[in-house]
C-alpha cells in the first residue's frame, strides 16, 4: 500500500510532525512525504492513504491572511521564530478545495497550542471535513500535536506522531478496497 503525507508548515512544527507520521507509516506502507506545494494530482492518484495536516491558525485552517501574519511575526526582531523552507507555498485549505476524491482512505492532523481545543481551535477537524466532502474515507479521529507559546513542540509529541502513523498504517490495512 502507498501512503501520501501532505503538510503545510509555517515554523517547522507541522513539518516535524508530518515526518514522524511518515516514519510510523513506513512499517506498513510505501510513503511519500511532501509539502502541499509538491502534492501533485499524480501523487494523490497513486495513494491508498492520504494523511493531511496543517498548523492551527486563528482557531482553524490557515488562510492567506493568517499565513501573512505568521510571516510577519517571524520577521519581528527577537521573535525566535524561523520560517519553514516550504512556508511560502500554497496552503492546505486551497489545495483541499481542489483535490479530487474517490475511495481513498484518509486521516487529518494539526499542530496547535496546548490547551482546551475550544480555546485553541483545531485545524484537523476542518481538514477532515473537507476530505470527507471530497469522498475520502476518514479512518481515524483527527489528531492534534501540541506546541507551547514559543511555538515549540512539547516533549514527546514527535514520538506520539510516529506512533499515530504506525496506528494509521495498521488501521488502514484492515480496510479492503471493496469496503473502502
C-alpha positions, 0 to 999 in steps of 0.5 A, a space after each residue: 500500500 502507498 501512503 501520501 503525507 501532505 503538510 503545510 508548515 509555517 515554523 517547522 512544527 507541522 513539518 516535524 510532525 508530518 515526518 514522524 507520521 511518515 516514519 510510523 507509516 513506513 512499517 506498513 506502507 510505501 510513503 511519500 512525504 511532501 509539502 502541499 506545494 509538491 502534492 501533485 494530482 499524480 501523487 494523490 492518484 497513486 495513494 491508498 492513504 492520504 494523511 493531511 495536516 496543517 498548523 492551527 491558525 486563528 482557531 482553524 485552517 490557515 488562510 492567506 491572511 493568517 499565513 501573512 501574519 505568521 510571516 510577519 511575526 517571524 520577521 519581528 526582531 527577537 521573535 525566535 521564530 524561523 520560517 519553514 523552507 516550504 512556508 511560502 507555498 500554497 496552503 492546505 485549505 486551497 489545495 483541499 478545495 481542489 483535490 479530487 476524491 474517490 475511495 481513498 482512505 484518509 486521516 487529518 492532523 494539526 499542530 496547535 497550542 496546548 490547551 482546551 481545543 475550544 480555546 485553541 481551535 483545531 485545524 484537523 477537524 476542518 481538514 477532515 471535513 473537507 476530505 470527507 466532502 471530497 469522498 475520502 474515507 476518514 479512518 481515524 479521529 483527527 489528531 492534534 500535536 501540541 506546541 507551547 507559546 514559543 511555538 515549540 513542540 512539547 516533549 514527546 509529541 514527535 514520538 506520539 506522531 510516529 506512533 499515530 502513523 504506525 496506528 494509521 498504517 495498521 488501521 488502514 490495512 484492515 480496510 479492503 478496497 471493496 469496503 473502502 
